[in-house]
Every structure is written in C-alpha cells, then in structure tokens.
C-alpha cells in the first residue's frame, strides 16, 4: 500500500465555518436570481451573530480604551481574508480620524504583497508574525487583536502566544473568531461570531468576513469616538486635503457654527484646513494659535473645549 507523500493535515471538518451548509447543497443548479437570493438570505444571520457578541465586543473595547488614550496602539493580525480586513481597517483610520501613523497597525501573513496575491501558505507558520511584532516593541498600553475565522490559524495563534510569552510589558490581547473555541491562555478577550457554515463551503470571505468587518468597524470607531476624535456624530478630526474632504469639512463647520459655506471656507483657510481648530476659533472667538493651544491643553478633545466653556467651567487655561 502506498504511503502518503506528506503527513495528513489536521481534519478541520468539525469547525462550523468548514461544514457544508444544507441550505446550499444544490448551489451549482441555481439560477442567477436564486444564487443572489440565497446569499442574501444567509447574510441575514450575520447581524444576529454580531449582536450576540455585543457584550464581548464592548468588554474588549472598554479594556483597550484607556490604553489607547494613553498613547497605545491597536494592532490587528491575521491571514488571508482576516488579515486583509485588519489591514483595511487600519489603513482607513488616518484619513477618517487623523490618527497618527502607526497608532492602528495591520499585520498580514505574507506581508503587504498578500493584500493582492494569495499567500495562504504563510498562515501555517506560527512564527510568521514574530519579527514584525518584535519590531513594534509592544508595551503595556498596546492592544493586539488576532483575527482567525476558524480559530485555528497558526500565524495568529503563534503571534498571540509570542506577545504574552516574549513581551514583559504585557499588552492587552484579544482573539476574534467565527467558531466557538476554548479561551486560550494567551488571549485576554475572545470575541466569538457564530456565523455558521458558508453558502460556499469554507469560503469565509463571505458571512465570516462580513461579520468580521462589522466588528472591526465597531472596535476602531468606538475607540476613536472615546478618544475625542468625533463631536456629535461628525468626524471633526478630518483635514480638508481634497475637494471631497473640503466639502465635508465645510458642511461640518457650517452645521456646528451656522456659518455659510463661503464663511466656513474662509474660516477653514485661516485655521490651516483643520476643522477642530476652525470651530474653536469661531465658537470662542479666539485666534488660531489660541485655539490650537486650547485643543492641546484638552488632549485634542473638541467637546472639552466647547462644552466645558458652555457649562461655565471652561477648558484648562481658558481666558
């Protein structure tokens, strides 16, 4: 009897995201309309899966909040779709919230080349992220979230174990998965999104990927809100660097100041294109340098400058 050329890989057939979905068993026979309808019907379950994880998501963000406010970083790591979603969320933080480069980091198995070309073989290396993590010189204020749909990816699990074992400053660690798992010792928090079998068996870019994107949106956006980068429901930390963003900045300034578009544009120009600076200049009737100082004294939080003045207490150093 011929022996296999290589050891058999672990059987992952018990993982819900790898199981066959009985509702799509005749997928290849469906019409275009039927395929679209079935996929959309299955996607309905994603919202429920994310909702069931609400407490776990909130607990993770609450634990990361103070760390992030104290200058810590949010680091995502994953392979394949999970890694790409982490990198996507990290890359959108600077233009949306003007967060400093390097505060939200995305690591993917295979490096940046894996964003466009498949590098799935790299996910089997439990040491694959070690060098990148060591280069970050993680500290106690940092948060590292591993993302793995099935909860078994060696690149992710090995990375989180390395963070706990090799980093004396003890960053916060979390694991985001789409299948029930026992809580590993190296994960301070586990977020489970039970999205179940995919329409296309094992294709976790579908329901699992959609659920993961929703949770990453919630994590990063909530951290940015809580760190003062949002006022009311407006992205006041943005900068007017192109036509679209200038238009958005004008609408934000107008909405919060009752200035006309032309008046808002003139104010923005005097404020160097910075929305928060412009609003402090207008609302408190101070020059740009004073507005910048007030914002710095309040940690960049517009609410502390404007709302504290409104209640009579005033921001630190206010005249």
Secondary structure, DSSP 4 states (H G I P E B T S, - for coil): -PPPSSPPPP--TTSGGGS--GGGTTGGG--HHHHHHHHHHHHHHHHHHHHHTHHHHHHHHHHHHHHHHTT--EEEEESHHHHHHHHHHHHHHHHHH-PPTTSEEEEETT-GGGGTS--GGGGG-TTTTHHHHHHHT--TT-EEEEEESSS--HHHHHHHHHHHHH-TT--EEEEEESS--PPPTT-SEEEE----S-SSTT-TTTHHHHHHHHHHHHHHHHHHHHTT--BTTB-TT-B--SHHHHHHHHHHHHHHH---HHHHHHHHHHTTTBHHHHHHHHHHT--HHHHHHHHHHTTT-HHHHHHHHHTTS--TT--
